[in-house]
Amino acid sequence: ASTDDSLDIIRSYNDPRVVIHTNEQNMGQTRSLNTGLKKAQGKYIARMDADDIAYPNWLEEQYKYLTNHPDISVVTTKAAVIDSVSKLKRILNSPNTFEEMLLESMFASPLNHVGSLMNKTAVESVGGYNPDMVISADFSLWSNLLYKKNRFATTQQVLVAIRIHGASTSVVRA
């Protein structure tokens, strides 16, 4: 139920690996994430927002990390924070060690949601995203995964850019 040109853009790829699903009405981001999770057929779930940027090697690097570290359920990356005109504001760093992530999770989200690659089975084992969470659905998911003793990691490269501006969901709804 997107209201921008994203459906036309996705259709223009003409790639049989891309499966398009449209909601009949706008269900909100969290419920749409769960719909995507149910429809996904792969082993991993990649997470990206519409106005953010994935660098060309993002998925490849995250995939290599998870396949080389089967004990890890979610891997995230460092991220460039950019403004509405793509000007670099800062680098967003997730904690480097799992112990740092546990400590961070007591106060804030320990991972960048954008740019994360998740083991689908692990995410499904905790029920996916809490549909009642309008914002902070990622924090709720991370908390549930940590409670079930799932492990997280952060790759050290900057592989995505997160756009922060006045209309960003996290800014508008916070």
C-alpha positions as CSV (number, residue, x, y, z in Angstrom):
1,A,0.0,0.0,0.0
2,S,2.9,2.3,-0.7
3,T,2.0,5.8,-1.9
4,D,5.2,6.6,-3.8
5,D,6.7,5.1,-6.9
6,S,8.3,2.1,-5.2
7,L,5.9,-0.4,-6.8
8,D,6.8,0.8,-10.3
9,I,10.5,0.8,-9.5
10,I,10.3,-2.8,-8.2
11,R,8.4,-3.9,-11.3
12,S,11.1,-2.3,-13.5
13,Y,13.7,-4.7,-12.3
14,N,12.0,-7.5,-14.2
15,D,13.8,-10.1,-12.2
16,P,12.1,-13.5,-11.5
17,R,13.8,-13.7,-8.1
18,V,11.9,-10.6,-7.0
19,V,8.4,-11.5,-5.7
20,I,6.1,-8.6,-5.4
21,H,3.4,-8.5,-2.7
22,T,1.1,-5.5,-2.3
23,N,-1.1,-5.0,0.7
24,E,-4.7,-4.1,-0.1
25,Q,-4.5,-1.4,2.6
26,N,-1.8,0.2,4.6
27,M,-1.1,-2.1,7.6
28,G,1.9,-0.1,8.9
29,Q,5.5,-1.0,8.8
30,T,5.6,-3.6,11.6
31,R,2.7,-5.7,10.2
32,S,4.2,-5.4,6.7
33,L,7.5,-6.7,8.0
34,N,5.8,-9.8,9.4
35,T,4.0,-10.3,6.1
36,G,7.3,-10.2,4.3
37,L,8.8,-12.6,6.9
38,K,6.0,-15.1,6.2
39,K,6.3,-14.8,2.5
40,A,10.1,-15.0,2.3
41,Q,11.5,-18.3,1.1
42,G,15.2,-17.9,1.8
43,K,17.3,-18.8,4.8
44,Y,18.0,-15.1,5.6
45,I,16.0,-11.9,5.9
46,A,17.7,-8.7,4.8
47,R,16.4,-5.4,6.3
48,M,16.5,-2.1,4.5
49,D,14.2,1.0,4.5
50,A,13.0,2.8,1.4
51,D,15.0,6.0,1.8
52,D,18.2,4.4,3.0
53,I,21.1,3.2,0.9
54,A,22.7,-0.3,0.6
55,Y,26.2,-0.2,-0.7
56,P,26.9,-2.6,-3.6
57,N,28.7,-5.2,-1.4
58,W,26.3,-5.1,1.6
59,L,24.4,-8.3,1.1
60,E,27.5,-10.3,-0.1
61,E,29.5,-9.2,3.0
62,Q,26.7,-9.9,5.4
63,Y,25.9,-13.3,3.8
64,K,29.6,-14.3,3.9
65,Y,29.7,-13.4,7.6
66,L,26.6,-15.5,8.5
67,T,27.7,-18.5,6.5
68,N,31.2,-18.4,8.1
69,H,29.6,-17.9,11.6
70,P,26.7,-20.3,11.9
71,D,26.3,-19.5,15.6
72,I,25.3,-15.9,14.8
73,S,21.6,-15.3,14.2
74,V,21.8,-11.6,13.2
75,V,24.6,-9.6,11.7
76,T,24.5,-5.8,11.3
77,T,27.0,-3.3,10.0
78,K,28.4,0.1,10.7
79,A,26.3,2.7,8.9
80,A,26.8,6.2,7.5
81,V,24.1,8.6,8.8
82,I,23.1,11.0,6.1
83,D,20.7,13.9,5.8
84,S,18.0,14.5,3.3
85,V,20.5,15.6,0.6
86,S,22.9,12.6,1.4
87,K,25.4,14.7,3.3
88,L,27.4,12.5,5.8
89,K,26.6,13.5,9.3
90,R,28.4,10.7,11.3
91,I,29.1,7.0,11.4
92,L,26.7,4.9,13.5
93,N,28.5,2.2,15.2
94,S,26.9,-0.9,16.7
95,P,28.7,-2.5,19.6
96,N,31.6,-4.7,18.4
97,T,31.4,-7.6,20.9
98,F,28.4,-9.6,21.9
99,E,29.0,-8.6,25.6
100,E,28.9,-4.9,24.5
101,M,25.6,-5.7,22.7
102,L,24.1,-7.2,25.8
103,L,25.0,-4.2,27.9
104,E,23.7,-1.8,25.2
105,S,20.4,-3.7,25.0
106,M,19.7,-2.5,28.6
107,F,19.4,1.1,27.4
108,A,18.9,1.1,23.6
109,S,18.7,-1.0,20.5
110,P,22.1,-2.8,20.3
111,L,22.0,-3.2,16.5
112,N,21.3,-1.2,13.4
113,H,18.1,-2.6,12.1
114,V,18.8,-1.1,8.6
115,G,21.5,-3.2,7.1
116,S,21.0,-6.3,9.2
117,L,20.8,-9.8,7.9
118,M,18.9,-12.2,10.1
119,N,18.5,-16.0,10.2
120,K,14.8,-16.4,9.3
121,T,14.4,-19.5,11.5
122,A,15.7,-17.6,14.6
123,V,13.3,-14.6,13.9
124,E,10.4,-16.9,13.4
125,S,11.2,-18.8,16.6
126,V,10.4,-15.7,18.6
127,G,7.2,-14.9,16.7
128,G,8.8,-12.3,14.3
129,Y,8.1,-8.6,15.0
130,N,5.6,-7.6,17.7
131,P,2.7,-6.2,15.6
132,D,1.7,-3.9,18.5
133,M,5.0,-2.0,18.2
134,V,4.7,1.0,15.9
135,I,8.2,2.2,16.5
136,S,11.0,0.2,18.2
137,A,9.8,-3.0,16.7
138,D,13.5,-3.8,16.1
139,F,14.4,-3.3,19.8
140,S,11.6,-5.7,20.7
141,L,12.8,-8.3,18.2
142,W,16.4,-8.0,19.5
143,S,15.2,-8.3,23.1
144,N,13.2,-11.5,22.3
145,L,16.1,-13.0,20.3
146,L,18.6,-12.2,23.2
147,Y,16.2,-13.8,25.7
148,K,16.3,-17.0,23.6
149,K,20.1,-16.8,23.7
150,N,20.6,-15.9,20.0
151,R,23.9,-14.3,19.2
152,F,24.5,-11.1,17.3
153,A,27.6,-9.6,15.5
154,T,28.6,-6.4,13.7
155,T,30.8,-6.3,10.6
156,Q,33.4,-3.5,10.8
157,Q,32.7,-2.1,7.3
158,V,30.3,0.7,6.6
159,L,27.9,-1.1,4.2
160,V,24.7,1.0,4.4
161,A,23.6,4.6,4.8
162,I,20.7,5.6,7.0
163,R,18.9,8.7,6.0
164,I,17.7,10.9,8.9
165,H,15.5,13.9,8.2
166,G,12.3,15.5,9.5
167,A,10.0,13.0,7.8
168,S,11.9,9.9,9.0
169,T,9.6,7.5,10.8
170,S,11.8,7.4,13.9
171,V,11.8,11.2,14.0
172,V,8.1,11.7,13.3
173,R,6.8,9.1,15.7
174,A,9.2,9.5,18.5
